[in-house]
Amino acid sequence: MHLLVIESNTTGSGMLFLQKAQEHGLSPLFFTNKPQRYPGLERLACRVVSCDTNTLEALTGAIEREVEAGLILGVTTTSEFYLETVARLAASYGVPGNPPEAIHLCRNKALTRATLEGAGVPQPRFAVVSTIEECQEKLQAVGLPCVVKPADDTGSDKVLFCRTEAEVRAQTRLILGTAFNVRGQATARMALIEEYLSGPEYSVETFSHEGSIHCIGVTQKQVSSFPFFVEEQHLFPAPLPAAIEEELVQTVCTTLAALGIRSGPVHTEVKRTERGWIPVEVNARLAGGMIPVLIRLVTEADLLEAQLQAAVGQAPRLPTTYSGYAGIRFLLAAKEGRLRAVEGLASVKALPFVEQVTLTVKPGERVFPARSAYERLGYVIVHAKTADVVIQTLEEAVKRLQLIIE
């Protein structure tokens, strides 16, 4: 019996996921169109199948050559880009997963907006643009300032805060002109113009099993300054009053029910506005940005293992106890240039409550002020008894770390 894993994210948790699958005796088969994309894959005793993973027909053919349908335990991925492919394969092989229609609604943010609006879930003003000629008319319905984003990308890629019509047109032209995403998949070539929502941002981490939604917790989020929306700090759990958190969680549960989510993890981003809680995006996967690591520090629950269990039809083991707070601060370049050195690493690692300091770039590489999550340079993770201590320690760590860019 085998667990099929279709591609992975590239932060490292994907390789850990494969390792855990092996440890649980699930005999994973890893299907990828580019094995060298994943550092550490070569060290895993995991069967790797190189094939076209961007075409369902080609991928299905590769699967059928490798394993009999009756020997497939489940199908899963840790990559946002392959969620819809996995849902279709799971439905085809009769193994656990979300309805393909539900994942299609989540992957296309324009469809997400339309579905939630129809279900009565509060939404920002929005318009879908497929040609540059539509810009002026569609923008009038939304107003300025606004946010322009691709309908089907991830990682805050090409998401821009716009103050003028000229900025909207330029960003829309960029999105419509992008034929393929970073994984080589054809894009929808569709832009979404949305009302800018002012207010603090949070994400709700949930896990569904057989249609029942379990709220794991709420993450407080901090994003970079305009015009981009790069997440630079997370705190779990968010220090919210119980009544306000209850309203937030209920909004998310209504959202997931409207979209038809029934299984596995979902990371839903929400803003608190004068009109109440309004969903920003719904991602039918584990949170990125190392949020699962923060959750493990606070709860000792392993969400990667929970995803494995759900993928093969087992009831996932989810958090029941919580201890303290955990936070992460990402390192961002202040200017474009070549990274010469990073000073202060030893000092930061010696700080009380620091759990991890990681650099994702090496001296000599070119760096840029982050326009998406792909351009972050590293991170610091802290775990302490109070939220204040976590935030103070993260701030001290950033002060001590010096990125020498020339």
N, C-alpha and C positions, 0 to 999 in steps of 0.2 A: 504493500500500500504506500502511496506517495502523496505528499502535499506539493502542489504546483505553485511556485512563486514567480510571478511575472514582473521582471524588473524590480527596482528598489529606489529609495531615495539615496542621496550621496553624502549624507552627514555622518555615516558610520553606523547608525542604528539599524540600517538595512542588513549589514553584514552580521551584526549581533542577532538579528531576527533569524537569519539562516542558521547561525550557530545554535540558537535555542531550539529551533525546529529539529536539528540533529540530536540534541541532548534529550528531547522528548520522544525520540524514536519515530519521527514522522517522515523520514527519508525524503527530504526536500529535493525537488528538481528545480533548478533556477534557469529560467529562460530569459535571455538578454540578446540585444543586437550589438552590444559593445562591452564585452567582459572587462576591458581595460578601464572602463569608467569607474570601476569599484575597487579602490585600494583595499587589499587584504583578502579579496575573493580567492586569489590563488593559494592562500594558506588554509582555506577551508576544505575539508574532505567532503565536498558537496558536488553532486553531478551538475555540470553547467552545460546548457544547450544553447549554442549560438545560432540565432535564427532571426527572421524578420518579426519583431514583436509589435510593429505599428500597423500591420494588416491582419485582421482577424482570421481571414482564410488561411494565410501563410502560417500564422501561429498555431491554428488548429491542426494544420497538417503536420507541423513539427511535433506537437503533443501526441498525435496519433502514432507517429513513428517511434516515439520513446516509451509510451506506456499505454496499456489497455484501459479503456474507459472505466471498467469495473474495479480498477485498482487505484482510482483517484479518490483520495480522502477529502480534498478541498482545494480551492484555488484562492490565492490572496496576493496582495502587493503592499509595499510600503511607499509607493509612489503615487502622487496625485494624478499623474498623467495616464495611469493605467487602470484607474478605478472602474471606468466604464467597460473596458475590455474584460476585466476580471468578473464583473457582474454578469456579462453576457456568457462567459465561459461557465461560470457557476450554474447559471440557469440551464445551460445546455447539458451539463453533466449531472444535474440534479443534486448538487451539493450545496451547503449553506451559503447564504449571501443575500445582498439586498436586491430588490427588483431592479432590473436594468433601467426601467423608466425612471425610477427614483434617482439613480446615480446620474442619469442624463440630465435631469432637472438641476441637480446640484453642480454638475460640471459646467453648465452654461448659465452664467450669472444673469443673463437676460431672461432666460426661462425661469430661473429661481424667483426673480422679481415679479414676473407676471403671475406665477403660481401663487405666491404669498399674497399678492394684492388681491387676487380672486378669492383667497381664503379669509380675507379680512385681517391679515397680520399687518400692522403698521409698516409702511415703506416710505423711503424718500421719493421725491419726484424723480422720475427717470425717463430716459428715451433711448431707444436702440437705433444705431446708425450703421447702415450697410454701404452707403456711398458718401463721398465727401460733399456732394451737392445737397444732401439732407441736413447738413450741420446747422445752418442758420435757423431753419424752421424748427428743428428738434431742440436746439438750445433755448429758443424762446419759451418753450414749454417747461424747461427746467430752471433757467435763470443762472445768474452768476453771483458769487463764485460757484464752481462745480468741480466734480471729480470725473476724469475720463479714464476708463480702464478697458482692457480687452475683456471680451465676454467669457473667454475660456482659458485664461492663463493662471499662474499661481506664483507665490513668492513675492507679491507686490510688483511684479515685473510690468513695466509700462503703465503703472498707475500714477496719475499726475493731478495735482491740485491746480486748477486753472482760474485765473482772474479775468481774462479777456477772451473775446471771440477768436482772436488770432491764435492764442495758445490752444484753445479747444480744437481749432481746425488743424493745427500742426500735429497735435497729439493723435487726433483721429486719423490723419493721413498716415502717421507712423504705424498705427495699429492695423489699419486696413491694408497697408502695404507689406505686412509681415505674413508671409505665406506659411511658414513652418515655425514651430516652437523649438525650444532648446533640445528636445528629444527627437526632432525630425518629423513630428506629426503635423499634418495639415491643420491649420488653425481655422476657426470659424470666420475669420476676417470680418469681425463684427465688433463695434465699439459700443460701450455703454456710457452714457452721460448721466451722471447722478447729482442730485442736490447734495451739497456738502453738509454733512451732519456735524454740528458743533456739540461737543460733550465728551466726557471720558469714555474710553473704550475698554471692553472686557471680552473675554472669551469663555464660553461654557463648554466644559469637557464632559461628554456623555458617552455611554456605552449601552447599546440596545441588544436585547436577546429575545428572540421570538416575539418581537413587536413591543416588548416592555422596555421603557427608557430608564436607565439608572444615571443620575447625575453624580459624576465623580467630584466635581468642584468648579469653582470660578477662578479664572486667572485675570489679574489686573495687568493691563498692557500700557506701554509707553512707546510712542512712535517718534521718528525723527522729525525735524522741522520741515515746513513746506519747501519746495512743492512736492516732495516725495513722501511716501508712507512706509518707511522701513522700520520694522519693529526693532527697538533697541533695548527694551527692558521688559521682563516679565516678573510677576510676583504671584506665588501660589501658596495658600488660597488668598483670594482678594479679601481685604478687610472691609466687608460690607455689612451693614445692619441686616439682621435676619429677615425682616419684612421686605426690604428692598431686594435682597438676594432671591427671596421666594418669587417676587414678581418677575425677575429676570429669568429664572429657571422655567417658570410657567410659560413665558413668551417663547423660549427655545423649544419646549416640549410641543407647543402648538405648531411651531414652525416645522419641526421634524415630522409631525403627524401629517401636516399638509403636503409635505414633499414625498411621503410614503416610505420613510426610512424604517427598517425593521431589524437590522442586524449590524453589530460591530460599532467601532468608535466613530464619533463625529466631533469636530472642532468648529463651533459656531461663534463667529465674531459679532459683537453687539455693541451699540452705543446708547448711552443714557442721554436723552435729549429732553427738551421742554415738552415734547409730545409723548414722552415715555420711552420705553425700550424699543429700539428699532434694529433688526438684524442687518449686518453689513455683508457678511458672506457665510455660506454653509459649506463646510469641507467634510466630506464623508470619509474621514480617515483620522488617524491619531494626529494630534497637534504637532506642528513642527517647532522649530526654535528651542529644542531641548526641553519643552514643557513636560513630556513624560518622565524625564529625569527629575525634574522638580517634584512631580507627583510621587515618584518612588521615594525620594528623600523624606517627604512629609508623611507618607502613608505606608511605605514598605511594599506597596503593591506594584507589580510589574505589568504594565499595560501591553508590552510586546507579547508576553505570555498569554495575556487575556485575548489578544487578537488571534494568536495561534489556536487557542482553545475554541474560540468562536468559529474560526475557519473550518474546523473539522467537526462542528456540531456539538461541542461540549459547552456546558454552562461556564462562562468565564468567571474567574476569581477576581472580584473587584474590591476596592478599598472599604474597610469598615471602621478603621481607627486613624486618627490624624494627630500629628505631633509637630508643632511649630510651624515655621514658614520657610519657603525656599525661593530664591530669586536668581535671575541671570541678567547680566549686562553684556551686551555685544560691543565689540570694539569696531569703531568706524573711523575711516580716514578723514582728516580735516581738509586735505587737499590732494590733488592728483600728483603723482610722482613715483619714484622708486623707493621701496621700503629698504632702508639701510640697516636698521637695527630696532630692537624692542628692548628698552631699558626698564628696570624695576620689577622683572618677573619674580626674582627670588623674594623681594620685599612683599609682593602681593601674596605669594604662596605661603608666606609666614604669618599672614594676618589670621587672627582667630575667626573661626566659622567659615573660612574659605574651603570649599570642597574640591574645586577643580579650576584650573586655568589652562585654556587651550588656545593655541594660535592655528589658524587655518591657512595662513600664508607664510612664505619663507622670505628672509632677507634677500634682496635682489629682484623680487617680483614687483611689477607695476601695480599700483593700487589707485583707487578712485573714491571720491565721496560716494557713499552708497546710494544707488538709485533703486536697488532691489535687495532682497535677502541674499542673493548670490554674491554680493560685493562686501559682505561683512568680513572682518579680518580675524575674528576669534571671539572668546567670551570668558567671563568669570562667573562661577556658580557659588552661591553662599547658602548655608542652612543655619538657622538660629531659632531661638524660642519666640522672638517677637518680630513683627513686620518692620518696626522701626530699626532694629539692629540689622536686619537684612539689607534694608535700603541704605543705611549709613555705611555699612561695610562695602557695598557695591560702589558707592560714591568715592570712598577712600581708595578702593582698588583702581578706579579709573584715574584718579589723581596721580597715583604712584606709577602707573604704566605710561611710558613715554614712547610713542611711535615716531621714530626718526625717519622722516620722508624728505627726499631731496629731488 
